[in-house]
């Protein structure tokens, strides 16, 4: 009698154990599924965040490239053109016509300290032409040489920045993009400093009484304006390069 009564009890315990085991198994599987879902959501959020930073960076890159292209065009124009300083068109009889960084134009001009030759200069010539040799010291005071050197350095740095951008985008695969952006940002900043310094020095000293004739009738012309606008765009490009570098670092750390 006792043996028959123990069988239902034992079977009942087995059913309880199997039920508990099923509950434990289902709870562990549900927790694994929950963790898997949470991990997948985190990955999706991280991917979305990276895509967001990548989209912002690509838009910023496009803006930087456009600004640098315009800055390069303006800087090259100012570097090679001859309209940094000009005489007023309504002022007749001036011995000076116009000048650039590498070319000067005169109307029957003779240097004040040219007592030996008293040579008159007419037309436009390269600043290092042999005809200007007797008056080269007069034509190239210290401030103008500083302007030439600084603007040349800024122009060459800008060319290197543009060449670096082409190399990064087309030729090379860079593991750490932020390093390349940092180098381009520093080069853009140095170019902006050099060009701005050159423009500032020329603007301060171009109307000196002991340099070009009739300084009260001379004005800073459109080559100077192009150099000034190009310098401003270089400052903006350097700032945007820095912002893009920070975005790249944040994107890579996500």
Secondary structure as the mmCIF struct_conf table of DSSP 4:
data_model
#
loop_
_struct_conf.conf_type_id
_struct_conf.id
_struct_conf.beg_label_comp_id
_struct_conf.beg_label_asym_id
_struct_conf.beg_label_seq_id
_struct_conf.end_label_comp_id
_struct_conf.end_label_asym_id
_struct_conf.end_label_seq_id
HELX_RH_AL_P HELX_RH_AL_P1 UNK A 2 UNK A 80
BEND BEND1 UNK A 82 UNK A 82
BEND BEND2 UNK A 84 UNK A 84
STRN STRN1 UNK A 85 UNK A 87
TURN_TY1_P TURN_TY1_P1 UNK A 89 UNK A 90
BEND BEND3 UNK A 93 UNK A 93
BEND BEND4 UNK A 95 UNK A 95
STRN STRN2 UNK A 96 UNK A 99
BEND BEND5 UNK A 101 UNK A 102
STRN STRN3 UNK A 103 UNK A 109
TURN_TY1_P TURN_TY1_P2 UNK A 112 UNK A 113
TURN_TY1_P TURN_TY1_P3 UNK A 115 UNK A 117
STRN STRN4 UNK A 121 UNK A 126
TURN_TY1_P TURN_TY1_P4 UNK A 127 UNK A 128
HELX_RH_3T_P HELX_RH_3T_P1 UNK A 130 UNK A 135
HELX_RH_AL_P HELX_RH_AL_P2 UNK A 136 UNK A 139
BEND BEND6 UNK A 140 UNK A 140
HELX_RH_AL_P HELX_RH_AL_P3 UNK A 142 UNK A 166
HELX_RH_PI_P HELX_RH_PI_P1 UNK A 167 UNK A 171
BEND BEND7 UNK A 175 UNK A 175
HELX_RH_AL_P HELX_RH_AL_P4 UNK A 177 UNK A 205
TURN_TY1_P TURN_TY1_P5 UNK A 206 UNK A 207
TURN_TY1_P TURN_TY1_P6 UNK A 209 UNK A 210
BEND BEND8 UNK A 211 UNK A 213
HELX_RH_3T_P HELX_RH_3T_P2 UNK A 215 UNK A 217
STRN STRN5 UNK A 218 UNK A 220
HELX_RH_AL_P HELX_RH_AL_P5 UNK A 222 UNK A 253
#
